[in-house]
Amino acid sequence: MKRKSDDLPRRRAEVILQVRSGRITATEGAGLLEISRKSYYQWEERALQAMLAALTDGSPGRPPGPRTDPENLRLKQQVQELENRLKMIEEVHELRAMMADLRPPKPTPSAQRQTKPKRKSPQSGREKKR
């Protein structure tokens, strides 16, 4: 159901168009709207200006999108910082892996035992002297 306040602007527009088309006089239009002739001419001027503004070509292309709110902007910056940190950590990990490939292999405990010189026992040296 339409409200009476919604019908009023439409009724005013209809009367203004009737006056502009010559079907009725400005005095008759003012009488239909229950306003003075001076007020009628003021409304007519405002209506015509609004019509011209509405029909004026705007700038070509899509209108600019909504502005981002500060919270959205802060979150985008935080995501960018975290992505940068992740990239740096991945690069460090990759460098460590490359360096590990360049190091000589660590000797195993069994290999360490084989490379140590054998000690002579003190008894073995005494036996030879006799």
Sequence and secondary structure as in RCSB ss.txt:
>XXXX:A:sequence
MKRKSDDLPRRRAEVILQVRSGRITATEGAGLLEISRKSYYQWEERALQAMLAALTDGSPGRPPGPRTDPENLRL
KQQVQELENRLKMIEEVHELRAMMADLRPPKPTPSAQRQTKPKRKSPQSGREKKR
>XXXX:A:secstr
   HHHHHHHHHHHHHHHHHHTSS HHHHHHHHTS HHHHHHHHHHHHHHHHHHHS   SS        HHHHHH
HHHHHHHHHHHHHHHHHHHHHHHHHHHS     HHHHHHHS     HHHHHHHH 
